[in-house]
């Protein structure tokens, strides 16, 4: 089994992005699965081109995109990607879409194929906070999540794909009072647990567990 794991470069004025820093530190093999690590740009559309090239080269069984979610305290596997680009800030190429569809011929939304409840449980079992998220936002994180699902629907039907958000690093919140953070070692530990759950649930579907939200 092969899993392509991607992490974004820094954006929004930060000099570091925990996504790529954590991805680079993942083991090369997790639960017997080969882990292929890829840095992608925080740029609408260009990020998808980089991931597509890697899918064509590596032929992974799974794709897991990792992104920073400043303000969240937990690792949060994402349930759904929506067909919308709406940038709060410009991307790293200076582009700021304001309410545009990602693909005119795409579905309104795509649900992940990954066992997100099993991922969340595995992260908590590793001693770290985790919860299911039902919104990946409308910035480049949601964009790449949606783009990979669109690729799956149109070109790569055999892959399974999803997204997980991670908190800021401590050094990112020095000037962001009362903002949660998590040290890099724990983020790597949590992602490793999530990837282990993906491998262990291969062909079995997700677990049955309470992970819903009232709002």
C-alpha positions as CSV (number, residue, x, y, z in Angstrom):
1,X,0.0,0.0,0.0
2,X,1.1,3.5,-0.8
3,X,-0.1,6.8,0.8
4,X,0.6,10.2,-0.7
5,X,0.7,12.7,2.1
6,X,0.9,16.4,1.3
7,X,1.7,19.5,3.3
8,X,1.4,23.2,2.4
9,X,4.2,25.7,2.4
10,X,4.0,28.8,4.7
11,X,1.4,31.5,3.9
12,X,-0.4,34.5,5.3
13,X,2.8,36.1,6.7
14,X,3.9,33.1,8.8
15,X,7.5,31.9,8.2
16,X,6.6,28.3,9.0
17,X,3.7,25.9,8.3
18,X,3.2,23.0,10.6
19,X,1.6,21.0,7.8
20,X,4.8,20.5,5.7
21,X,7.0,20.4,8.8
22,X,5.0,17.5,10.2
23,X,4.7,15.7,6.9
24,X,8.5,15.9,6.4
25,X,8.9,14.2,9.8
26,X,6.6,11.3,9.2
27,X,8.1,7.8,9.1
28,X,8.7,6.5,5.6
29,X,6.6,3.4,6.5
30,X,3.5,3.3,8.7
31,X,1.8,0.0,9.5
32,X,3.4,-1.5,6.5
33,X,2.3,1.3,4.1
34,X,4.8,3.4,2.1
35,X,4.5,7.1,2.9
36,X,5.2,9.4,0.0
37,X,5.7,13.0,1.3
38,X,5.0,16.1,-0.9
39,X,5.2,19.8,-0.3
40,X,2.6,21.8,-2.2
41,X,2.2,25.5,-2.7
42,X,-0.5,27.5,-0.9
43,X,-1.8,28.6,-4.3
44,X,-5.3,28.0,-5.8
45,X,-5.1,25.7,-8.9
46,X,-1.3,25.3,-8.8
47,X,-1.6,23.1,-5.8
48,X,-3.8,20.7,-7.7
49,X,-1.3,20.5,-10.6
50,X,1.4,19.5,-8.2
51,X,-0.7,16.8,-6.5
52,X,-2.0,15.5,-9.8
53,X,1.6,15.0,-11.1
54,X,2.5,13.1,-7.9
55,X,-0.6,10.9,-8.3
56,X,0.4,10.1,-11.9
57,X,3.9,9.3,-10.9
58,X,3.4,7.4,-7.6
59,X,0.0,5.7,-8.2
60,X,-1.0,5.9,-4.5
61,X,-3.8,4.0,-3.0
62,X,-4.6,6.9,-0.7
63,X,-4.1,10.6,-0.7
64,X,-4.1,12.5,2.6
65,X,-3.7,16.3,2.4
66,X,-2.6,18.1,5.6
67,X,-3.2,21.8,6.3
68,X,-2.9,24.3,9.1
69,X,-6.1,25.5,10.9
70,X,-5.1,28.3,13.1
71,X,-7.4,28.6,16.1
72,X,-8.3,24.9,16.4
73,X,-6.9,23.0,19.4
74,X,-7.3,19.5,17.9
75,X,-6.3,17.5,14.9
76,X,-9.5,17.5,12.8
77,X,-10.1,15.0,10.0
78,X,-12.4,16.6,7.5
79,X,-15.7,15.1,6.3
80,X,-16.6,17.2,3.3
81,X,-15.1,19.4,0.6
82,X,-17.3,22.0,-1.1
83,X,-17.1,23.5,-4.6
84,X,-16.2,27.0,-3.6
85,X,-13.1,29.2,-3.7
86,X,-13.6,32.2,-1.4
87,X,-10.3,33.6,-0.1
88,X,-10.1,35.5,3.1
89,X,-6.6,36.6,2.1
90,X,-4.7,36.2,-1.2
91,X,-2.8,33.0,-1.9
92,X,0.9,32.9,-2.2
93,X,0.7,34.1,-5.8
94,X,-1.5,37.0,-4.9
95,X,-4.8,35.5,-6.2
96,X,-7.9,36.0,-4.1
97,X,-11.1,34.4,-5.5
98,X,-14.3,35.7,-4.0
99,X,-17.0,33.2,-4.3
100,X,-16.1,31.2,-7.4
101,X,-16.8,27.5,-8.1
102,X,-13.7,25.3,-8.3
103,X,-15.2,23.3,-11.2
104,X,-18.3,24.2,-13.1
105,X,-18.9,20.5,-13.9
106,X,-18.1,19.3,-10.3
107,X,-20.4,18.1,-7.6
108,X,-21.6,20.7,-5.1
109,X,-19.6,18.7,-2.5
110,X,-17.7,15.5,-2.1
111,X,-17.4,13.4,1.0
112,X,-14.1,11.8,2.0
113,X,-13.5,8.1,1.5
114,X,-11.3,8.0,4.6
115,X,-12.3,6.4,7.9
116,X,-12.4,9.7,9.7
117,X,-14.1,8.4,12.9
118,X,-11.4,5.7,13.2
119,X,-8.7,8.4,12.6
120,X,-10.2,10.6,15.4
121,X,-10.3,7.7,17.8
122,X,-6.7,6.7,17.0
123,X,-5.5,10.2,17.6
124,X,-7.3,10.3,21.0
125,X,-6.0,6.9,21.9
126,X,-2.5,8.3,21.3
127,X,-3.3,10.9,24.0
128,X,-4.0,13.9,21.7
129,X,-7.2,15.9,21.1
130,X,-9.1,15.1,17.9
131,X,-12.6,15.7,16.5
132,X,-14.4,15.4,13.2
133,X,-14.7,18.7,11.3
134,X,-17.6,19.4,8.9
135,X,-16.0,22.4,7.2
136,X,-12.6,22.7,5.6
137,X,-13.1,26.4,5.0
138,X,-13.1,28.1,1.6
139,X,-9.4,28.7,1.2
140,X,-6.6,26.6,-0.4
141,X,-7.2,23.7,2.1
142,X,-10.7,23.1,1.0
143,X,-9.6,23.8,-2.6
144,X,-7.1,20.9,-2.6
145,X,-9.4,18.6,-0.7
146,X,-12.1,19.3,-3.4
147,X,-9.6,19.1,-6.3
148,X,-8.4,15.6,-5.3
149,X,-12.0,14.4,-4.9
150,X,-12.7,15.9,-8.4
151,X,-9.7,14.0,-9.8
152,X,-10.9,10.9,-8.2
153,X,-14.4,11.3,-9.7
154,X,-13.0,12.1,-13.2
155,X,-9.6,10.3,-13.6
156,X,-8.5,8.2,-10.6
157,X,-11.4,6.2,-9.3
158,X,-9.3,3.7,-7.4
159,X,-7.8,6.2,-5.0
160,X,-9.3,7.2,-1.6
161,X,-8.6,10.6,-0.4
162,X,-9.2,13.1,2.4
163,X,-7.9,16.0,4.5
164,X,-6.9,16.6,8.0
165,X,-6.3,20.0,9.7
166,X,-3.8,20.6,12.4
167,X,-3.2,23.4,15.0
168,X,-0.6,26.2,15.0
169,X,2.8,25.5,16.4
170,X,3.7,27.2,19.7
171,X,6.1,29.6,18.0
172,X,3.2,30.8,15.8
173,X,1.1,31.9,18.7
174,X,3.6,34.1,20.5
175,X,1.9,37.2,19.2
176,X,-1.6,35.5,19.0
177,X,-2.7,35.6,22.7
178,X,-5.1,32.8,23.8
179,X,-4.7,30.9,20.5
180,X,-4.3,27.1,20.8
181,X,-1.2,25.4,19.6
182,X,0.4,22.0,19.6
183,X,4.1,21.0,19.5
184,X,5.4,19.5,16.3
185,X,6.3,16.1,17.9
186,X,2.7,15.7,19.0
187,X,1.3,16.7,15.6
188,X,3.6,14.1,14.0
189,X,2.4,11.5,16.5
190,X,-1.2,12.3,15.8
191,X,-0.8,12.1,12.0
192,X,1.0,8.8,12.4
193,X,-1.9,7.5,14.4
194,X,-4.4,8.7,11.8
195,X,-2.4,7.1,9.0
196,X,-2.2,3.9,11.0
197,X,-6.0,3.9,11.3
198,X,-6.4,4.5,7.5
199,X,-4.2,1.4,6.8
200,X,-5.9,-0.8,9.4
201,X,-9.4,0.1,8.1
202,X,-8.5,-0.5,4.5
203,X,-11.3,-2.5,2.9
204,X,-13.4,-2.4,6.1
205,X,-15.0,1.1,6.0
206,X,-15.2,3.4,9.0
207,X,-16.0,2.5,12.6
208,X,-19.3,3.2,14.2
209,X,-18.9,5.9,16.8
210,X,-20.5,9.1,18.1
211,X,-18.7,12.1,16.4
212,X,-21.6,14.4,15.5
213,X,-22.1,18.1,16.3
214,X,-25.2,20.0,17.2
215,X,-24.0,23.0,15.4
